Amino acid sequence: MLTLKGRTVVKTVEAEIGKSLLDHALAHGIDVGFSCTRGTCARCRCYVEEGRALLNEPTDAEFDRLDEDEIEQGYRLGCQAVIRRTGDVRAVNRTYF
């Protein structure tokens, strides 16, 4: 299961392997901030509270936009963080602005 918290909406949905956190948010009406869907704006920055190991490794776009410390703490870009394995994932949209 995937629990996503946007600006005002929190939902738990069935996680789909191969889809990003942002894909899930858009499909289920969760108000996650975003502008580009390519990893350049960083508006979809999320803090992954649980299930980091179930996601793909951080992408080059994430290393370009996020500090290394942020990535180590569990921050990801929602458009780049893709579900790779089943299990529980919990993430909160934490945009910079």
C-alpha positions, -999 to 999 in steps of 0.1 A, spaced: 0 0 0 10 36 -6 1 64 17 7 99 2 1 132 19 -3 163 -4 -10 198 7 -45 191 20 -53 155 10 -40 122 25 -49 89 8 -38 53 10 -40 36 -23 -28 3 -39 8 9 -50 14 1 -87 49 -12 -96 65 9 -123 47 41 -114 62 71 -96 49 87 -65 37 117 -86 19 93 -110 0 79 -81 -8 113 -67 -22 125 -100 -42 93 -106 -59 96 -71 -65 133 -67 -37 139 -41 -27 176 -43 11 172 -47 29 203 -60 46 199 -94 54 218 -125 74 197 -149 72 159 -142 109 156 -154 128 163 -122 139 199 -130 115 220 -109 118 200 -76 82 211 -66 73 174 -61 100 170 -34 87 143 -9 100 129 23 97 91 22 88 82 58 86 44 52 95 20 24 125 37 8 140 3 -1 109 -4 -22 117 25 -46 142 28 -73 176 43 -66 178 81 -68 182 93 -104 207 118 -118 179 144 -119 175 140 -81 212 143 -75 211 175 -97 183 190 -77 186 177 -41 215 179 -17 233 147 -10 222 151 27 186 154 17 187 122 -3 204 104 26 176 117 50 150 102 27 139 131 4 131 122 -32 114 139 -62 80 124 -65 83 123 -103 115 103 -101 107 80 -72 93 48 -88 78 19 -69 99 -12 -77 86 -38 -51 54 -44 -32 51 -33 4 42 -3 24 54 31 14 45 64 31 55 98 17 47 134 24 50 162 -2 75 187 12 81 213 -14 107 241 -9 80 268 -14 
